[in-house]
Amino acid sequence: MWYISTRGMTPRVDFEGALFSGYAPDGGLFMPEELPQLCRETLRQWSVLSYPSLVKELCALFICPELIPRDDLNDLIDRAFSRFRHREVVHLSRLKNGLNVLELWHGVTYAFKDLSLSCTAQFLQYFLEKRKKHVTVVVGTSGDTGSAAIESVQGAKNVDIIVLLPKGHCTKIQELQMTTVLKENVHVFGAGCIAQKMGLPIRLVVAVNRNDIIHRTVQRGDFSLSKAVKATLASAMDIQVPYNMERIFWLLSGSDSQVTRALMEQFERTQSVSLPKDLHSKVSHHPHTMEKGKAAATRSDMGLEKLFERRGHLLSLYMASFIE
């Protein structure tokens, strides 16, 4: 499996190269050169797997055994999920009126980022120990990423982590998670579309709070910054630049690096882009892409009690942004 930049100006790399690069040297994001296709029989077999077993099967599609042998890969993933509080790692709650909610908050920091970053940290440490190297990871966070990143590498001898957080814009709990009980290697300063392309029969829904750049992109093709970030109680969603949109543009443009590079370079220069009509049509109307749904400005601030009464489940502020 090889990985290429969304902007097409960087030589392809293997999984280890993509893992340690972060952004590609040309400013783009790495994507698989070819996406594995999943047939109905594979999906049927996978439907009975536990979450850790499913992660092992998926990772094996994207990490060649020459880099991480399958037995080692299985051990790394088991280690990654060993600190989760629920035996299933993620738990599917079946609520009233036919609503199912997949609980992604059973990790150490109660954030869904624990799921991915716990695995990422294991992969980093695996290669660093093998190569006898050390790295310093720099993280900028609006809340949940910083806490999960810290917990994933706390105490690792091959990794130092520096976390930059916006003073006064994280929740108090998140700030305390990032600034207390730190190890010596921790320093703190105040993929849905891909699954569809691989054959998973799912429908994606866009849900935002008052910081609505993704909604405006899907609705009107307006990928531009607002004048300022609007503070909400769902602070981890208070962002201006959703970097993964670059991957979506690349996927839906038919892996066209030239189109993607032109869009993103214009955005970096002017902070505003109007999507070409053909690309916007795919983003907004593609049958396997997204539904548009801008959350009411006050829903995540005021609607939790009503949602609890209606659904019988205490939802997070983020889930409350799009569940009626």
C-alpha positions in Angstrom: 0.0 0.0 0.0 1.4 3.4 -1.1 0.3 6.8 -0.1 0.2 10.0 -2.2 -0.4 13.6 -1.5 -3.7 15.3 -2.4 -1.7 18.0 -4.1 0.3 15.6 -6.3 3.8 17.2 -5.9 5.4 14.7 -3.5 6.8 11.2 -4.2 4.6 8.4 -2.9 5.5 6.9 0.5 4.6 3.8 2.5 2.6 3.8 5.7 5.6 4.5 7.9 6.5 7.5 5.7 2.9 8.9 5.8 2.7 8.3 9.6 5.8 10.4 10.4 5.3 13.1 7.8 2.0 14.6 9.1 1.4 16.9 6.2 3.0 16.1 2.9 6.0 18.2 1.9 3.9 20.0 -0.8 1.3 21.0 1.9 -1.2 18.4 1.0 -2.6 15.4 3.0 -1.6 11.8 2.3 -4.2 9.4 0.9 -4.0 5.8 -0.1 -3.0 5.5 -3.8 -5.8 3.0 -4.3 -8.6 2.2 -1.9 -9.3 -1.5 -1.2 -12.8 -2.5 -2.3 -15.0 -4.5 0.1 -17.4 -7.0 -1.3 -20.7 -8.0 0.3 -19.3 -11.2 1.6 -16.5 -9.4 3.4 -18.9 -7.0 5.0 -21.1 -9.9 6.1 -18.1 -11.6 7.7 -17.0 -8.5 9.4 -20.4 -7.7 10.7 -20.0 -10.2 13.6 -16.5 -9.1 14.6 -15.7 -7.2 17.8 -14.5 -3.6 17.4 -10.8 -4.5 18.0 -11.0 -7.4 15.6 -12.6 -5.1 13.0 -9.8 -2.5 13.5 -7.2 -5.3 12.9 -8.8 -6.3 9.6 -9.0 -2.7 8.4 -5.5 -1.8 9.4 -4.2 -4.9 7.6 -5.6 -3.5 4.4 -3.5 -0.3 4.7 -0.3 -1.5 6.4 1.7 -4.0 4.5 3.0 -7.0 6.5 6.6 -6.2 5.6 6.3 -3.0 7.7 4.3 -4.5 10.6 3.8 -8.3 10.6 0.2 -9.4 11.3 1.0 -10.8 14.7 2.7 -7.6 15.8 -0.2 -5.5 14.3 -2.7 -7.5 16.4 -0.6 -7.0 19.6 -0.3 -3.2 19.0 -4.1 -2.8 18.5 -4.8 -4.9 21.6 -2.4 -2.7 23.6 -4.0 0.4 22.2 -7.4 -0.5 23.5 -6.3 -2.0 26.8 -7.2 1.1 28.8 -10.7 1.5 27.5 -13.4 1.2 30.2 -15.9 -0.8 28.2 -15.1 -4.4 27.3 -16.5 -3.8 23.8 -14.3 -0.6 23.4 -17.3 1.0 21.6 -20.8 0.2 22.6 -24.0 0.4 20.5 -26.9 1.8 22.6 -30.4 1.1 21.2 -32.6 3.9 22.3 -36.3 4.9 21.9 -38.0 5.3 18.6 -35.5 3.2 16.6 -32.5 5.5 17.3 -29.1 3.7 17.8 -26.1 5.6 19.2 -22.6 4.3 19.0 -20.8 5.3 22.2 -17.2 6.4 21.3 -16.4 7.9 24.8 -15.1 4.9 26.7 -11.5 5.8 26.3 -9.2 7.4 28.9 -10.2 11.0 28.1 -13.8 10.3 27.2 -13.2 11.7 23.7 -13.7 9.8 20.5 -10.2 10.8 19.5 -9.0 8.1 22.0 -9.9 5.5 19.5 -7.6 6.7 16.7 -4.8 8.3 18.7 -4.3 5.2 20.9 -3.5 3.2 17.8 -1.4 6.0 16.2 0.7 6.2 19.3 1.3 2.4 19.2 2.4 2.6 15.6 4.7 5.5 16.3 6.4 3.7 19.2 6.7 0.5 17.2 8.7 2.1 14.4 10.7 4.4 16.8 11.8 1.4 18.9 12.6 -0.6 15.7 14.7 2.3 14.2 16.1 3.4 17.7 14.9 7.0 17.1 13.1 9.7 19.0 10.5 12.3 17.8 8.8 15.4 19.3 5.1 15.6 18.4 3.5 19.1 18.3 -0.2 19.3 18.7 -2.6 22.3 18.3 -6.0 21.6 19.8 -9.4 23.1 20.4 -10.0 20.6 23.2 -10.4 16.8 22.8 -7.4 16.1 20.5 -4.8 17.4 23.0 -6.0 15.3 25.9 -6.2 12.1 23.8 -2.8 12.7 22.3 -1.2 13.3 25.7 -2.7 10.1 27.1 -1.7 8.0 24.1 2.0 8.7 24.5 2.3 9.6 28.2 5.5 8.0 29.5 6.7 6.8 26.1 10.5 7.0 26.1 10.8 7.6 22.3 8.2 10.4 22.1 8.0 13.9 23.6 4.7 15.8 23.0 4.1 19.6 23.0 0.5 20.7 23.1 -0.7 24.2 22.3 -4.2 25.0 23.5 -6.3 28.2 23.2 -6.5 29.8 26.6 -10.1 30.2 27.8 -11.6 28.3 24.8 -11.3 24.7 26.1 -13.7 23.2 28.6 -12.4 23.3 32.2 -12.2 19.5 32.2 -10.2 19.3 29.0 -7.8 22.0 30.3 -7.3 20.1 33.5 -6.8 16.8 31.5 -4.0 18.6 29.6 -2.3 20.4 32.4 -2.3 18.1 35.4 -0.6 14.7 36.2 1.9 15.1 33.4 4.8 12.8 32.7 8.3 14.0 31.8 7.7 13.7 28.1 4.6 15.9 28.1 4.8 19.6 27.7 1.6 21.7 27.5 1.2 25.4 26.4 -1.9 27.4 27.4 -13.0 8.9 7.6 -16.5 8.5 6.4 -16.0 9.3 2.7 -13.2 6.8 2.4 -15.4 4.0 3.9 -18.1 4.8 1.3 -15.6 4.6 -1.5 -14.4 1.2 -0.3 -18.0 -0.1 -0.5 -19.5 0.4 3.0 -23.3 1.2 2.5 -23.6 4.2 4.7 -25.0 7.8 4.4 -23.1 10.7 5.8 -24.7 13.6 7.5 -23.1 17.1 8.0 -23.8 18.5 11.4 -22.2 21.7 12.7 -22.7 24.3 15.4 -22.6 28.0 14.7 -19.1 27.6 13.2 -20.6 26.4 9.9 -17.9 26.4 7.2 -18.6 22.7 6.3 -22.4 23.4 6.0 -21.7 26.4 3.7 -19.4 24.3 1.6 -21.9 21.6 1.1 -24.9 23.9 0.7 -23.4 26.7 -1.4 -19.9 25.7 -2.4 -18.6 28.5 -0.1 -15.4 27.3 1.5 -14.4 30.5 3.3 -13.4 31.6 6.7 -15.9 33.5 8.9 -14.8 36.8 10.5 -14.3 35.0 13.8 -14.8 31.8 15.6 -18.1 31.8 17.5 -17.7 30.3 21.0 -20.2 27.5 21.9 -20.4 24.9 24.7 -19.3 22.3 22.1 -15.8 23.9 22.0 -14.1 21.1 20.1 -16.3 22.0 17.1 -15.4 25.7 17.3 -13.0 25.6 14.3 -12.4 27.7 11.2 -10.4 25.3 9.0 -11.7 21.7 8.7 -8.5 20.3 7.2 -10.1 17.0 6.1 -12.2 18.8 3.5 -9.1 18.7 1.4 -9.3 14.9 1.3 -13.0 15.1 0.4 -12.3 17.5 -2.4 -9.6 15.1 -3.7 -11.8 12.0 -3.4 -14.8 13.6 -5.1 -12.8 15.2 -7.9 -11.7 11.8 -9.0 -8.3 12.0 -7.2 -7.5 15.1 -9.2 -4.4 16.5 -7.4 -4.2 19.5 -9.8 -7.8 20.7 -8.9 -7.2 20.0 -5.2 -3.9 21.9 -5.1 -5.4 24.9 -6.9 -8.3 25.1 -4.5 -6.2 24.7 -1.4 -3.5 27.1 -2.5 -6.2 29.7 -3.3 -7.7 29.2 0.2 -4.4 29.6 1.9 -3.8 32.9 0.0 -7.3 34.4 0.2 -9.1 32.4 2.9 -12.0 32.0 0.5 -12.8 29.6 -2.3 -15.9 29.0 -4.3 -16.0 25.4 -5.4 -16.2 24.7 -9.2 -19.8 23.8 -10.2 -19.0 20.2 -11.0 -17.2 19.6 -7.7 -19.9 21.3 -5.7 -22.5 19.2 -7.4 -20.7 16.1 -6.3 -20.2 17.4 -2.7 -23.9 18.4 -2.3 -25.8 15.9 -4.5 -23.7 12.7 -4.8 -25.9 9.8 -3.7 -23.2 8.4 -1.4 -21.9 11.7 -0.1 -23.6 13.8 2.5 -26.9 15.2 3.8 -26.9 18.8 4.6 -28.0 19.8 8.1 -27.1 22.9 10.0 -27.7 22.6 13.7 -29.8 25.2 15.4 -27.5 27.8 17.1 -28.8 27.0 20.6 -29.6 23.3 20.3 -26.4 21.9 21.8 -26.6 24.6 24.5 -30.2 24.1 25.6 -31.7 20.9 24.2 -30.0 18.2 26.2 -32.9 17.8 28.7 -35.6 17.5 26.0 -33.4 15.0 24.1 -33.0 13.0 27.2 -36.8 12.9 27.8 -37.5 12.0 24.2 -34.7 9.5 23.6 -33.9 8.1 27.1 -30.2 8.7 26.7 -27.9 11.5 27.9 -26.2 12.8 24.8 -23.0 14.8 24.5 -23.1 18.4 23.3 -21.7 17.2 20.0 -24.3 14.5 19.4 -26.9 17.0 20.4 -25.9 19.2 17.5 -27.7 16.9 15.0 -30.1 14.6 16.8 -33.7 15.7 17.0 
